[in-house]
Amino acid sequence: TQLLEQSPQFLSIQEGENLTVYCNSSSVFSSLQWYRQEPGEGPVLLVTVVTGGEVKKLKRLTFQFGDARKDSSLHITAAQPGDTGLYLCAGTVSGTYKYIFGTGTRLKVLA
Amino acid sequence: DTAVSQTPKYLVTQMGNDKSIKCEQNLGHDTMYWYKQDSKKFLKIMFSYNNKELIINETVPNRFSPKSPDKAHLNLHINSLELGDSAVYFCASSQVPTSGGSYEQYFGPGTRLTVT
């Protein structure tokens, strides 16, 4: 059974701090996505990474796909209260339409 | 314009009832999905349709039956509702995978189902 473990599960930090969220699996994925979900809404796609070792930046967010395409990380620089939310990674199972979602990281950034 | 819409937003019903949730997407996507998000926020795929054909059917009780009248709509019908069915149900859609195996999913706002 494919599983994507995220760590930490919960994170509460002060505005201006940096943080990293990890998404790990023993399975290889053809691509990996990161989503942010706010209360009462559906997940919203932040980024897709496809190539092993790929790094993508979205303003203060930096995403990296592991060389072996089994893991990924999300780094936020100078976190702001607007970054608060549930962060989900999701791996695409090669050759299928199937997504496997991670266990989620709930981030709270305090002003 | 709403890309993926679901109705209703909230659904409160009693055990044993039958209910349906509707989903529509106006993105022109070929593939649609139903997910269940539990109280711990874990998102698990239930079904997926590609051009009205069922392509993913996870281990879901057969009380759950998806119906796709056309590729823009995917409805979820639930028979004999149980307490454990209480969750938030999300519909999503995507294009077919690219050559790199990457495809982006767009989610609806969710339907919070409460079974009492």
gemmi code that builds the backbone of each chain (N, CA, C; Angstrom):
import gemmi

chains = {
    "A": [
        ("THR", (0.853, -1.190, 0.000), (0.000, 0.000, 0.000), (0.888, 1.239, 0.000)),
        ("GLN", (0.636, 2.129, -0.986), (1.442, 3.346, -1.033), (0.982, 4.286, 0.060)),
        ("LEU", (1.957, 4.927, 0.713), (1.649, 5.827, 1.806), (2.598, 6.997, 1.733)),
        ("LEU", (2.055, 8.182, 1.976), (2.866, 9.392, 2.023), (2.767, 9.961, 3.422)),
        ("GLU", (3.872, 9.926, 4.143), (3.897, 10.442, 5.517), (4.420, 11.865, 5.510)),
        ("GLN", (3.672, 12.758, 6.149), (4.122, 14.134, 6.263), (4.575, 14.408, 7.689)),
        ("SER", (5.590, 15.253, 7.798), (6.041, 15.687, 9.123), (6.478, 17.145, 9.042)),
        ("PRO", (6.252, 17.923, 10.096), (5.491, 17.504, 11.270), (3.994, 17.458, 10.973)),
        ("GLN", (3.243, 16.900, 11.865), (1.791, 16.830, 11.716), (1.179, 18.197, 12.043)),
        ("PHE", (1.710, 18.844, 13.062), (1.244, 20.175, 13.465), (2.465, 21.084, 13.631)),
        ("LEU", (2.283, 22.346, 13.315), (3.368, 23.308, 13.458), (2.774, 24.668, 13.765)),
        ("SER", (3.223, 25.257, 14.885), (2.773, 26.588, 15.260), (4.007, 27.453, 15.438)),
        ("ILE", (4.114, 28.505, 14.648), (5.323, 29.326, 14.669), (4.951, 30.805, 14.681)),
        ("GLN", (5.948, 31.626, 14.966), (5.739, 33.070, 14.952), (5.977, 33.617, 13.544)),
        ("GLU", (5.301, 34.694, 13.264), (5.500, 35.392, 11.986), (6.979, 35.713, 11.810)),
        ("GLY", (7.487, 35.498, 10.598), (8.880, 35.793, 10.305), (9.811, 34.601, 10.397)),
        ("GLU", (9.361, 33.536, 11.033), (10.203, 32.337, 11.140), (10.183, 31.549, 9.839)),
        ("ASN", (11.193, 30.695, 9.689), (11.261, 29.783, 8.551), (10.806, 28.398, 8.992)),
        ("LEU", (10.332, 27.599, 8.040), (9.905, 26.248, 8.382), (10.043, 25.338, 7.175)),
        ("THR", (10.132, 24.046, 7.462), (10.178, 23.043, 6.397), (9.214, 21.916, 6.732)),
        ("VAL", (8.449, 21.515, 5.738), (7.524, 20.393, 5.851), (8.037, 19.277, 4.945)),
        ("TYR", (7.999, 18.058, 5.459), (8.523, 16.925, 4.708), (7.413, 15.960, 4.320)),
        ("CYS", (7.614, 15.323, 3.172), (6.649, 14.366, 2.631), (7.464, 13.156, 2.173)),
        ("ASN", (7.288, 12.030, 2.835), (8.142, 10.875, 2.574), (7.350, 9.615, 2.254)),
        ("SER", (7.938, 8.805, 1.376), (7.309, 7.546, 0.997), (8.382, 6.529, 0.629)),
        ("SER", (8.025, 5.272, 0.660), (8.923, 4.235, 0.157), (8.622, 3.922, -1.308)),
        ("SER", (7.579, 4.581, -1.833), (7.176, 4.342, -3.228), (7.705, 5.447, -4.127)),
        ("VAL", (7.859, 5.126, -5.390), (8.277, 6.107, -6.388), (7.041, 6.679, -7.060)),
        ("PHE", (7.019, 7.978, -7.209), (5.893, 8.641, -7.863), (6.363, 9.326, -9.143)),
        ("SER", (5.485, 9.365, -10.123), (5.843, 10.021, -11.382), (5.802, 11.535, -11.249)),
        ("SER", (5.037, 12.035, -10.299), (5.043, 13.461, -10.015), (4.513, 13.661, -8.605)),
        ("LEU", (4.740, 14.854, -8.098), (4.267, 15.139, -6.757), (3.711, 16.551, -6.725)),
        ("GLN", (2.589, 16.700, -6.061), (1.945, 18.002, -5.952), (1.879, 18.424, -4.493)),
        ("TRP", (1.868, 19.727, -4.294), (1.605, 20.301, -2.975), (0.342, 21.149, -3.064)),
        ("TYR", (-0.528, 20.968, -2.067), (-1.773, 21.715, -1.992), (-1.834, 22.433, -0.641)),
        ("ARG", (-2.614, 23.520, -0.610), (-2.969, 24.150, 0.654), (-4.493, 24.166, 0.748)),
        ("GLN", (-4.969, 23.802, 1.921), (-6.411, 23.771, 2.145), (-6.752, 24.658, 3.327)),
        ("GLU", (-7.725, 25.534, 3.130), (-8.202, 26.386, 4.212), (-9.545, 25.862, 4.690)),
        ("PRO", (-9.903, 26.189, 5.929), (-11.137, 25.639, 6.503), (-12.359, 25.899, 5.628)),
        ("GLY", (-13.155, 24.870, 5.404), (-14.389, 25.020, 4.640), (-14.198, 25.077, 3.138)),
        ("GLU", (-12.976, 24.834, 2.693), (-12.706, 24.889, 1.256), (-11.989, 23.636, 0.789)),
        ("GLY", (-11.932, 23.470, -0.540), (-11.194, 22.355, -1.091), (-9.714, 22.682, -1.206)),
        ("PRO", (-8.868, 21.661, -1.347), (-7.435, 21.898, -1.533), (-7.173, 22.700, -2.809)),
        ("VAL", (-6.192, 23.577, -2.735), (-5.811, 24.390, -3.890), (-4.371, 24.051, -4.241)),
        ("LEU", (-4.146, 23.737, -5.511), (-2.818, 23.339, -5.955), (-1.826, 24.496, -5.853)),
        ("LEU", (-0.656, 24.203, -5.267), (0.424, 25.194, -5.186), (1.462, 24.952, -6.280)),
        ("VAL", (1.867, 23.694, -6.411), (2.947, 23.394, -7.357), (2.923, 21.924, -7.719)),
        ("THR", (3.485, 21.609, -8.881), (3.719, 20.227, -9.299), (5.198, 20.079, -9.617)),
        ("VAL", (5.821, 19.041, -9.091), (7.207, 18.720, -9.446), (7.227, 17.351, -10.103)),
        ("VAL", (8.047, 17.227, -11.139), (8.011, 16.030, -11.968), (9.357, 15.307, -12.024)),
        ("THR", (10.434, 16.077, -12.075), (11.764, 15.495, -12.273), (12.470, 15.316, -10.937)),
        ("GLY", (13.127, 14.174, -10.757), (13.904, 13.946, -9.541), (14.916, 15.054, -9.332)),
        ("GLY", (14.968, 15.620, -8.118), (15.894, 16.706, -7.827), (15.370, 18.091, -8.185)),
        ("GLU", (14.206, 18.139, -8.781), (13.649, 19.425, -9.231), (13.355, 20.345, -8.051)),
        ("VAL", (13.656, 21.625, -8.236), (13.356, 22.656, -7.241), (12.496, 23.721, -7.915)),
        ("LYS", (11.386, 24.062, -7.249), (10.531, 25.135, -7.767), (10.296, 26.143, -6.659)),
        ("LYS", (10.248, 27.425, -7.072), (9.998, 28.483, -6.089), (8.726, 29.213, -6.449)),
        ("LEU", (7.957, 29.513, -5.400), (6.724, 30.270, -5.547), (6.761, 31.330, -4.457)),
        ("LYS", (7.285, 32.506, -4.804), (7.475, 33.598, -3.847), (8.326, 33.107, -2.671)),
        ("ARG", (7.757, 33.035, -1.473), (8.537, 32.619, -0.293), (8.518, 31.103, -0.089)),
        ("LEU", (7.887, 30.366, -0.988), (7.790, 28.913, -0.856), (8.757, 28.244, -1.834)),
        ("THR", (9.521, 27.277, -1.314), (10.445, 26.520, -2.145), (10.098, 25.042, -2.025)),
        ("PHE", (9.909, 24.402, -3.155), (9.518, 22.997, -3.205), (10.650, 22.194, -3.837)),
        ("GLN", (10.901, 21.021, -3.281), (11.928, 20.164, -3.857), (11.411, 18.736, -3.959)),
        ("PHE", (11.702, 18.099, -5.082), (11.377, 16.685, -5.292), (12.664, 15.897, -5.084)),
        ("GLY", (12.600, 14.838, -4.311), (13.785, 14.047, -4.047), (14.358, 13.416, -5.314)),
        ("ASP", (15.657, 13.157, -5.287), (16.329, 12.596, -6.460), (15.690, 11.285, -6.914)),
        ("ALA", (15.266, 10.481, -5.944), (14.675, 9.177, -6.252), (13.167, 9.248, -6.464)),
        ("ARG", (12.622, 10.434, -6.411), (11.173, 10.682, -6.597), (10.336, 9.922, -5.561)),
        ("LYS", (10.878, 9.821, -4.330), (10.118, 9.184, -3.248), (9.743, 10.176, -2.166)),
        ("ASP", (10.304, 11.376, -2.217), (10.063, 12.312, -1.135), (10.102, 13.737, -1.668)),
        ("SER", (9.597, 14.652, -0.853), (9.559, 16.056, -1.245), (9.583, 16.909, 0.012)),
        ("SER", (9.963, 18.162, -0.172), (9.930, 19.090, 0.949), (9.370, 20.425, 0.490)),
        ("LEU", (8.786, 21.116, 1.457), (8.256, 22.462, 1.242), (8.890, 23.358, 2.289)),
        ("HIS", (9.597, 24.374, 1.845), (10.241, 25.316, 2.761), (9.577, 26.675, 2.607)),
        ("ILE", (9.193, 27.258, 3.734), (8.599, 28.598, 3.723), (9.548, 29.539, 4.441)),
        ("THR", (9.899, 30.607, 3.776), (10.781, 31.623, 4.348), (9.935, 32.770, 4.886)),
        ("ALA", (10.294, 33.237, 6.070), (9.610, 34.395, 6.676), (8.088, 34.213, 6.649)),
        ("ALA", (7.632, 33.189, 7.337), (6.210, 32.841, 7.322), (5.336, 34.011, 7.759)),
        ("GLN", (4.157, 34.072, 7.159), (3.189, 35.117, 7.467), (1.873, 34.478, 7.900)),
        ("PRO", (1.043, 35.199, 8.642), (-0.244, 34.633, 9.074), (-1.078, 34.089, 7.915)),
        ("GLY", (-0.937, 34.683, 6.739), (-1.673, 34.217, 5.565), (-1.229, 32.851, 5.071)),
        ("ASP", (-0.113, 32.355, 5.591), (0.354, 31.011, 5.220), (-0.347, 29.928, 6.033)),
        ("THR", (-1.093, 30.324, 7.035), (-1.807, 29.362, 7.883), (-2.734, 28.499, 7.052)),
        ("GLY", (-2.709, 27.193, 7.320), (-3.576, 26.279, 6.596), (-3.091, 24.852, 6.715)),
        ("LEU", (-3.787, 23.972, 6.032), (-3.411, 22.556, 5.980), (-2.650, 22.330, 4.686)),
        ("TYR", (-1.426, 21.838, 4.785), (-0.603, 21.577, 3.614), (-0.611, 20.075, 3.335)),
        ("LEU", (-0.916, 19.739, 2.098), (-1.022, 18.343, 1.687), (-0.105, 18.080, 0.509)),
        ("CYS", (0.670, 17.006, 0.598), (1.390, 16.566, -0.586), (0.575, 15.432, -1.208)),
        ("ALA", (0.759, 15.224, -2.502), (0.036, 14.153, -3.197), (0.927, 13.611, -4.300)),
        ("GLY", (1.066, 12.305, -4.333), (1.898, 11.674, -5.342), (1.042, 11.018, -6.411)),
        ("THR", (1.504, 11.129, -7.643), (0.800, 10.492, -8.758), (1.385, 9.111, -8.979)),
        ("VAL", (0.539, 8.103, -8.918), (0.994, 6.737, -9.142), (1.217, 6.540, -10.638)),
        ("SER", (2.435, 6.181, -10.986), (2.823, 6.089, -12.385), (1.898, 5.170, -13.172)),
        ("GLY", (1.462, 5.640, -14.345), (0.627, 4.828, -15.232), (-0.838, 4.783, -14.840)),
        ("THR", (-1.216, 5.518, -13.821), (-2.630, 5.529, -13.402), (-3.088, 6.973, -13.266)),
        ("TYR", (-4.365, 7.123, -13.013), (-4.923, 8.439, -12.740), (-4.981, 8.705, -11.240)),
        ("LYS", (-4.335, 7.846, -10.473), (-4.557, 7.841, -9.036), (-3.584, 8.743, -8.287)),
        ("TYR", (-4.136, 9.537, -7.374), (-3.357, 10.332, -6.446), (-3.348, 9.644, -5.089)),
        ("ILE", (-2.194, 9.679, -4.442), (-2.112, 9.277, -3.045), (-1.803, 10.538, -2.261)),
        ("PHE", (-2.680, 10.891, -1.323), (-2.462, 12.100, -0.548), (-1.671, 11.803, 0.720)),
        ("GLY", (-0.884, 12.777, 1.130), (-0.140, 12.676, 2.371), (-1.038, 12.873, 3.575)),
        ("THR", (-0.454, 12.664, 4.735), (-1.210, 12.707, 5.996), (-1.494, 14.125, 6.461)),
        ("GLY", (-0.878, 15.126, 5.817), (-1.212, 16.520, 6.104), (-0.357, 17.153, 7.188)),
        ("THR", (-0.104, 18.440, 7.032), (0.587, 19.247, 8.055), (-0.249, 20.492, 8.292)),
        ("ARG", (-0.653, 20.654, 9.539), (-1.433, 21.848, 9.882), (-0.480, 22.904, 10.402)),
        ("LEU", (-0.432, 24.020, 9.654), (0.462, 25.118, 9.993), (-0.338, 26.291, 10.523)),
        ("LYS", (0.146, 26.838, 11.632), (-0.450, 28.065, 12.168), (0.672, 29.075, 12.362)),
        ("VAL", (0.509, 30.227, 11.742), (1.498, 31.281, 11.872), (0.888, 32.407, 12.696)),
        ("LEU", (1.521, 32.688, 13.828), (0.995, 33.678, 14.773), (1.588, 35.053, 14.487)),
        ("ALA", (0.715, 36.067, 14.503), (1.172, 37.437, 14.245), (1.952, 38.002, 15.427)),
    ],
    "B": [
        ("ASP", (-16.272, 32.674, -12.505), (-16.963, 31.416, -12.788), (-16.396, 30.305, -11.918)),
        ("THR", (-17.273, 29.513, -11.312), (-16.838, 28.409, -10.480), (-16.351, 27.288, -11.368)),
        ("ALA", (-15.157, 26.760, -11.101), (-14.590, 25.722, -11.944), (-15.190, 24.358, -11.618)),
        ("VAL", (-15.173, 23.996, -10.328), (-15.750, 22.738, -9.864), (-16.752, 23.095, -8.764)),
        ("SER", (-17.985, 22.739, -8.986), (-19.020, 23.067, -8.005), (-19.679, 21.799, -7.485)),
        ("GLN", (-20.098, 21.867, -6.230), (-20.760, 20.735, -5.596), (-22.011, 21.229, -4.905)),
        ("THR", (-23.037, 20.383, -4.892), (-24.247, 20.683, -4.117), (-24.735, 19.403, -3.464)),
        ("PRO", (-25.219, 19.490, -2.217), (-25.240, 20.705, -1.397), (-23.889, 20.931, -0.705)),
        ("LYS", (-23.743, 22.052, -0.056), (-22.544, 22.357, 0.730), (-22.591, 21.612, 2.061)),
        ("TYR", (-23.782, 21.547, 2.642), (-23.981, 20.833, 3.904), (-25.156, 19.870, 3.739)),
        ("LEU", (-25.037, 18.711, 4.367), (-26.088, 17.708, 4.284), (-26.176, 17.011, 5.629)),
        ("VAL", (-27.297, 17.181, 6.302), (-27.532, 16.538, 7.591), (-28.698, 15.585, 7.408)),
        ("THR", (-28.496, 14.334, 7.765), (-29.527, 13.336, 7.520), (-29.454, 12.246, 8.575)),
        ("GLN", (-30.460, 11.409, 8.614), (-30.500, 10.347, 9.618), (-29.988, 9.035, 9.051)),
        ("MET", (-29.554, 8.203, 9.946), (-29.101, 6.858, 9.559), (-30.180, 6.148, 8.772)),
        ("GLY", (-29.742, 5.412, 7.756), (-30.679, 4.621, 6.965), (-31.213, 5.332, 5.738)),
        ("ASN", (-31.074, 6.656, 5.706), (-31.566, 7.399, 4.541), (-30.652, 7.221, 3.338)),
        ("ASP", (-31.190, 7.581, 2.161), (-30.420, 7.596, 0.914), (-30.257, 9.057, 0.490)),
        ("LYS", (-29.027, 9.427, 0.091), (-28.797, 10.816, -0.317), (-27.851, 10.866, -1.510)),
        ("SER", (-27.900, 11.984, -2.219), (-27.012, 12.188, -3.366), (-26.282, 13.515, -3.251)),
        ("ILE", (-25.058, 13.531, -3.752), (-24.266, 14.758, -3.858), (-23.941, 14.935, -5.344)),
        ("LYS", (-24.093, 16.177, -5.807), (-23.865, 16.436, -7.231), (-22.576, 17.230, -7.427)),
        ("CYS", (-21.927, 16.980, -8.557), (-20.700, 17.695, -8.894), (-20.693, 18.033, -10.374)),
        ("GLU", (-20.257, 19.251, -10.668), (-20.156, 19.703, -12.049), (-18.859, 20.457, -12.224)),
        ("GLN", (-18.189, 20.262, -13.368), (-16.995, 21.043, -13.668), (-17.143, 21.672, -15.051)),
        ("ASN", (-16.669, 22.920, -15.155), (-16.748, 23.642, -16.432), (-15.359, 23.901, -17.008)),
        ("LEU", (-14.411, 23.029, -16.651), (-13.033, 23.195, -17.101), (-12.735, 22.411, -18.367)),
        ("GLY", (-13.696, 21.642, -18.823), (-13.464, 20.825, -20.011), (-12.581, 19.616, -19.744)),
        ("HIS", (-12.434, 19.235, -18.478), (-11.602, 18.086, -18.125), (-12.284, 16.765, -18.465)),
        ("ASP", (-11.431, 15.759, -18.696), (-11.955, 14.439, -19.047), (-12.149, 13.543, -17.825)),
        ("THR", (-11.490, 13.859, -16.736), (-11.457, 12.957, -15.593), (-12.006, 13.650, -14.351)),
        ("MET", (-12.854, 12.928, -13.619), (-13.423, 13.454, -12.377), (-13.265, 12.433, -11.266)),
        ("TYR", (-13.246, 12.923, -10.017), (-12.926, 12.097, -8.857), (-13.865, 12.419, -7.703)),
        ("TRP", (-14.035, 11.435, -6.831), (-14.636, 11.664, -5.529), (-13.628, 11.258, -4.464)),
        ("TYR", (-13.463, 12.154, -3.470), (-12.597, 11.909, -2.336), (-13.419, 12.028, -1.057)),
        ("LYS", (-12.950, 11.322, -0.030), (-13.528, 11.460, 1.302), (-12.442, 11.984, 2.229)),
        ("GLN", (-12.763, 13.046, 2.984), (-11.825, 13.582, 3.968), (-12.395, 13.359, 5.358)),
        ("ASP", (-11.652, 12.608, 6.169), (-12.158, 12.273, 7.494), (-11.861, 13.380, 8.504)),
        ("SER", (-12.207, 13.111, 9.738), (-12.063, 14.138, 10.783), (-10.607, 14.501, 11.059)),
        ("LYS", (-9.684, 13.606, 10.675), (-8.257, 13.898, 10.842), (-7.679, 14.550, 9.590)),
        ("LYS", (-8.548, 14.927, 8.673), (-8.169, 15.654, 7.441), (-7.448, 14.773, 6.429)),
        ("PHE", (-7.534, 13.444, 6.606), (-6.908, 12.566, 5.636), (-7.815, 12.442, 4.418)),
        ("LEU", (-7.235, 12.689, 3.245), (-7.994, 12.726, 1.995), (-7.763, 11.415, 1.246)),
        ("LYS", (-8.845, 10.673, 1.002), (-8.693, 9.364, 0.383), (-9.577, 9.268, -0.852)),
        ("ILE", (-8.983, 8.791, -1.944), (-9.753, 8.684, -3.176), (-10.778, 7.563, -3.068)),
        ("MET", (-11.937, 7.806, -3.643), (-12.995, 6.796, -3.648), (-13.202, 6.264, -5.062)),
        ("PHE", (-13.478, 7.174, -5.978), (-13.780, 6.800, -7.362), (-13.150, 7.802, -8.323)),
        ("SER", (-12.958, 7.330, -9.574), (-12.586, 8.241, -10.635), (-13.229, 7.781, -11.935)),
        ("TYR", (-13.691, 8.750, -12.703), (-14.270, 8.490, -14.016), (-13.473, 9.239, -15.064)),
        ("ASN", (-13.241, 8.585, -16.198), (-12.623, 9.234, -17.344), (-13.587, 9.105, -18.520)),
        ("ASN", (-14.064, 10.242, -19.009), (-15.038, 10.221, -20.116), (-16.193, 9.259, -19.838)),
        ("LYS", (-16.756, 9.389, -18.689), (-17.930, 8.633, -18.232), (-17.636, 7.166, -17.910)),
        ("GLU", (-16.383, 6.765, -17.982), (-16.046, 5.375, -17.695), (-15.335, 5.279, -16.344)),
        ("LEU", (-15.764, 4.360, -15.498), (-15.164, 4.183, -14.185), (-13.753, 3.627, -14.331)),
        ("ILE", (-12.751, 4.328, -13.783), (-11.370, 3.868, -13.918), (-10.705, 3.602, -12.574)),
        ("ILE", (-11.221, 4.187, -11.510), (-10.707, 3.906, -10.171), (-11.893, 3.614, -9.280)),
        ("ASN", (-11.818, 2.490, -8.592), (-12.873, 2.120, -7.656), (-12.186, 1.529, -6.448)),
        ("GLU", (-11.919, 2.382, -5.463), (-11.210, 1.931, -4.273), (-12.124, 1.079, -3.400)),
        ("THR", (-11.571, 0.604, -2.319), (-12.347, -0.258, -1.418), (-13.378, 0.588, -0.700)),
        ("VAL", (-14.506, 0.711, -1.324), (-15.588, 1.534, -0.807), (-16.828, 0.653, -0.711)),
        ("PRO", (-17.608, 0.771, 0.390), (-18.827, -0.040, 0.480), (-19.714, 0.158, -0.739)),
        ("ASN", (-20.394, -0.919, -1.159), (-21.217, -0.792, -2.360), (-22.483, 0.017, -2.114)),
        ("ARG", (-22.626, 0.562, -0.918), (-23.711, 1.533, -0.680), (-23.412, 2.853, -1.406)),
        ("PHE", (-22.153, 3.032, -1.786), (-21.747, 4.226, -2.518), (-21.750, 3.908, -4.010)),
        ("SER", (-22.486, 4.692, -4.780), (-22.514, 4.445, -6.214), (-22.355, 5.764, -6.968)),
        ("PRO", (-21.269, 5.884, -7.721), (-21.078, 7.086, -8.540), (-21.840, 6.943, -9.852)),
        ("LYS", (-22.233, 8.106, -10.377), (-22.920, 8.113, -11.677), (-22.397, 9.296, -12.474)),
        ("SER", (-22.001, 9.046, -13.725), (-21.485, 10.120, -14.574), (-22.345, 10.214, -15.825)),
        ("PRO", (-23.333, 11.117, -15.837), (-24.198, 11.244, -17.015), (-23.462, 11.804, -18.233)),
        ("ASP", (-22.458, 12.617, -18.001), (-21.586, 13.137, -19.060), (-20.273, 13.529, -18.426)),
        ("LYS", (-19.290, 13.883, -19.223), (-17.953, 14.051, -18.641), (-17.828, 15.305, -17.781)),
        ("ALA", (-18.835, 16.158, -17.772), (-18.802, 17.354, -16.934), (-19.469, 17.135, -15.583)),
        ("HIS", (-20.094, 15.996, -15.397), (-20.834, 15.733, -14.165), (-20.456, 14.380, -13.570)),
        ("LEU", (-20.309, 14.374, -12.248), (-20.094, 13.119, -11.530), (-20.831, 13.216, -10.208)),
        ("ASN", (-21.873, 12.424, -10.072), (-22.692, 12.449, -8.871), (-22.361, 11.251, -7.989)),
        ("LEU", (-22.628, 11.412, -6.706), (-22.371, 10.339, -5.744), (-23.649, 10.044, -4.987)),
        ("HIS", (-24.115, 8.804, -5.109), (-25.319, 8.402, -4.394), (-24.924, 7.451, -3.270)),
        ("ILE", (-25.495, 7.701, -2.090), (-25.173, 6.868, -0.939), (-26.467, 6.278, -0.387)),
        ("ASN", (-26.522, 4.961, -0.316), (-27.691, 4.268, 0.236), (-27.461, 3.917, 1.703)),
        ("SER", (-28.555, 3.815, 2.423), (-28.523, 3.315, 3.810), (-27.398, 3.952, 4.622)),
        ("LEU", (-27.441, 5.255, 4.735), (-26.359, 5.993, 5.383), (-26.083, 5.506, 6.794)),
        ("GLU", (-24.801, 5.491, 7.150), (-24.342, 5.061, 8.474), (-23.591, 6.217, 9.143)),
        ("LEU", (-23.472, 6.109, 10.475), (-22.777, 7.162, 11.225), (-21.360, 7.386, 10.687)),
        ("GLY", (-20.688, 6.296, 10.318), (-19.306, 6.380, 9.845), (-19.154, 7.049, 8.486)),
        ("ASP", (-20.269, 7.318, 7.833), (-20.196, 8.015, 6.537), (-20.018, 9.517, 6.729)),
        ("SER", (-20.178, 9.987, 7.958), (-20.013, 11.423, 8.226), (-18.589, 11.840, 7.888)),
        ("ALA", (-18.457, 12.825, 7.029), (-17.154, 13.285, 6.545), (-17.395, 14.438, 5.592)),
        ("VAL", (-16.300, 14.978, 5.058), (-16.430, 15.953, 3.974), (-16.068, 15.244, 2.677)),
        ("TYR", (-16.931, 15.343, 1.688), (-16.724, 14.691, 0.399), (-16.350, 15.754, -0.631)),
        ("PHE", (-15.230, 15.509, -1.307), (-14.743, 16.451, -2.312), (-14.807, 15.826, -3.689)),
        ("CYS", (-15.259, 16.627, -4.625), (-15.202, 16.281, -6.032), (-13.992, 17.005, -6.618)),
        ("ALA", (-13.359, 16.400, -7.607), (-12.220, 17.041, -8.271), (-12.238, 16.650, -9.740)),
        ("SER", (-11.506, 17.412, -10.540), (-11.387, 17.065, -11.957), (-9.964, 17.344, -12.415)),
        ("SER", (-9.583, 16.707, -13.509), (-8.265, 16.934, -14.090), (-8.301, 16.578, -15.568)),
        ("GLN", (-7.275, 17.042, -16.273), (-7.058, 16.583, -17.635), (-6.400, 15.210, -17.579)),
        ("VAL", (-6.203, 14.625, -18.720), (-5.495, 13.343, -18.743), (-4.025, 13.600, -18.433)),
        ("PRO", (-3.282, 12.594, -17.955), (-1.882, 12.808, -17.607), (-1.056, 13.268, -18.797)),
        ("THR", (-0.078, 14.121, -18.526), (0.885, 14.511, -19.556), (1.912, 13.391, -19.707)),
        ("SER", (2.827, 13.544, -20.635), (3.817, 12.499, -20.877), (4.695, 12.270, -19.654)),
        ("GLY", (4.810, 13.291, -18.811), (5.604, 13.138, -17.592), (4.821, 12.535, -16.455)),
        ("GLY", (3.581, 12.203, -16.712), (2.750, 11.614, -15.671), (2.203, 12.635, -14.713)),
        ("SER", (2.208, 13.893, -15.101), (1.736, 14.924, -14.200), (0.395, 15.456, -14.666)),
        ("TYR", (-0.516, 15.568, -13.786), (-1.786, 16.191, -14.115), (-2.297, 16.877, -12.860)),
        ("GLU", (-2.908, 18.005, -13.035), (-3.296, 18.831, -11.906), (-4.774, 18.670, -11.625)),
        ("GLN", (-5.082, 18.471, -10.376), (-6.466, 18.308, -9.966), (-7.017, 19.614, -9.422)),
        ("TYR", (-8.252, 19.871, -9.741), (-8.957, 21.039, -9.230), (-10.128, 20.538, -8.399)),
        ("PHE", (-10.193, 21.046, -7.175), (-11.170, 20.536, -6.219), (-12.382, 21.462, -6.084)),
        ("GLY", (-13.506, 20.848, -5.804), (-14.690, 21.603, -5.435), (-14.607, 22.038, -3.985)),
        ("PRO", (-15.608, 22.768, -3.494), (-15.575, 23.304, -2.129), (-15.919, 22.285, -1.054)),
        ("GLY", (-16.368, 21.098, -1.467), (-16.671, 20.062, -0.480), (-18.130, 20.056, -0.051)),
        ("THR", (-18.582, 18.886, 0.357), (-19.915, 18.701, 0.939), (-19.724, 18.054, 2.306)),
        ("ARG", (-20.135, 18.759, 3.340), (-20.016, 18.203, 4.694), (-21.260, 17.389, 4.994)),
        ("LEU", (-21.073, 16.091, 5.085), (-22.174, 15.170, 5.372), (-22.150, 14.790, 6.841)),
        ("THR", (-23.269, 14.997, 7.505), (-23.404, 14.602, 8.905), (-24.564, 13.627, 9.014)),
        ("VAL", (-24.257, 12.437, 9.509), (-25.292, 11.415, 9.681), (-25.587, 11.278, 11.174)),
        ("THR", (-26.837, 11.449, 11.535), (-27.213, 11.410, 12.955), (-28.035, 10.161, 13.291)),
    ],
}
model = gemmi.Model(1)
for chain_id, residues in chains.items():
    chain = gemmi.Chain(chain_id)
    for i, (resn, *xyz) in enumerate(residues, 1):
        res = gemmi.Residue()
        res.name, res.seqid = resn, gemmi.SeqId(i, " ")
        for name, pos in zip(("N", "CA", "C"), xyz):
            atom = gemmi.Atom()
            atom.name, atom.element = name, gemmi.Element(name[0])
            atom.pos, atom.b_iso = gemmi.Position(*pos), 0.0
            res.add_atom(atom)
        chain.add_residue(res)
    model.add_chain(chain)
structure = gemmi.Structure()
structure.add_model(model)
structure.setup_entities()
